[in-house]
Amino acid sequence: MINYQPLFDIMQSHEPLAVWAEQLPAQLEERFADYLHGNLQNWLETIDNLPKLAADKVDLNTGLISVSSETPLSPEQQHTLKQQLLTLSPWRKGPYNLHGVHIETEWRSDWKWDRLEPHIAPLKGRKVLDIGCGSGYHCWRMAGAGAELVIGLDPSQLFLAQFLTVKHFFGKQWPVHFIPLGVEAIPAELSAFDTVFSMGVLYHRRSPIDHLLELKGALSPGGELVLDTLIIDGAEGESLVPKGRYSKMRNVWFIPTAATLVGWMERCGYTNVRVVDTNVTTTEEQHATEWMTFESLNDYLDPNDSTKTVEGYPAPKRAVVIANRP
Ligand SMILES: C[S@@+](CC[C@H](N)C(=O)[O-])C[C@H]1O[C@@H](n2cnc3c(N)ncnc32)[C@H](O)[C@@H]1O
């Protein structure tokens, strides 16, 4: 269905990753046997039918990452392309501009990147893993920053299809790959990546400490973790476990204070743990668009008090925390 051989070959040639390369074919086979999204086949056909255009100019270093060719598409061709891309909706993470079609995603994922990028170790030449990568927007930014190898991991087959669409246009020469599996698929103590990103994942894990430990195991010694997650205001030791939904999401488990999170990370053996950014999410950063027409942040907040969610919890606030594996 999807040819993963090039990725297996690359992983075989990067020593610690070879361990995963041994297991990955069976993991993928099992996943696709267990779960196939009802639309995956249609999405893959759409991707097959996308126009094959020269990627003369690729820009991965500005917020609106883009590709264009010297001969621009006519308005009719752009219209057709837009209709093809809309069949892969909802587009949540971006934005992208593909040959003049601006995919205005639900999230301004570039704003998160801008907040963390000044604080991370330069990615040039590094092997990078992005856990819960969504459509892969940040993976392309990592490649733009010079990473030698970028692997995005996300179990969503819609996001897989969106990633393959973007890759179709940006070109196979970029060292950016997507594994459609969850974090559970990473072999324990792989010790393979120079930088591991886990952004927007920790609060979805029932056991945040185990997540922090599995991230540490994926890092090579001295490697850097870049963690983005929801936080609440408050003292060390405090965290919120919502009684039911949080911001209408069913699967939110632990929302610590920044100090609690730092404590968890130190307890897990990380060094140099530092909070480099905290930020209350705004409806400018997350909102419904033509490309994501469902409910968004505006619908998750109390209409009479935007500092609270509809459930009465503190409105979404996020922290970026950076740390090292010793
Ligand atoms: C809130 S989004 C964050 C996307 C992106 N990292 C960002 O920061 O914009 C969480 C992502 O985690 C993915 N996810 C859910 N379960 C996961 C798992 N077990 N392992 C890895 N990713 C998972 C979801 O599909 C989703 O794309």
The ligand as a Gaussian input file, in Angstrom:
#p B3LYP/6-31G(d) Opt

LIG

0 1
 C       -2.548000      17.879000      20.158000
 S       -1.932000      17.023000      18.764000
 C       -0.310000      17.739000      18.639000
 C        0.227000      17.809000      17.236000
 C        1.584000      18.492000      17.093000
 N        2.620000      17.750000      17.781000
 C        1.549000      19.898000      17.606000
 O        2.144000      20.176000      18.638000
 O        0.938000      20.744000      16.966000
 C       -1.627000      15.409000      19.425000
 C       -1.216000      14.390000      18.396000
 O       -0.857000      13.185000      19.066000
 C       -1.285000      12.109000      18.263000
 N       -1.366000      10.895000      19.094000
 C       -2.460000      10.348000      19.690000
 N       -2.114000       9.210000      20.325000
 C       -0.774000       9.052000      20.140000
 C        0.170000       8.049000      20.521000
 N       -0.199000       6.998000      21.239000
 N        1.448000       8.197000      20.139000
 C        1.830000       9.262000      19.414000
 N        0.975000      10.234000      19.008000
 C       -0.303000      10.123000      19.363000
 C       -2.608000      12.579000      17.681000
 O       -2.971000      11.848000      16.527000
 C       -2.310000      14.040000      17.406000
 O       -1.847000      14.245000      16.107000

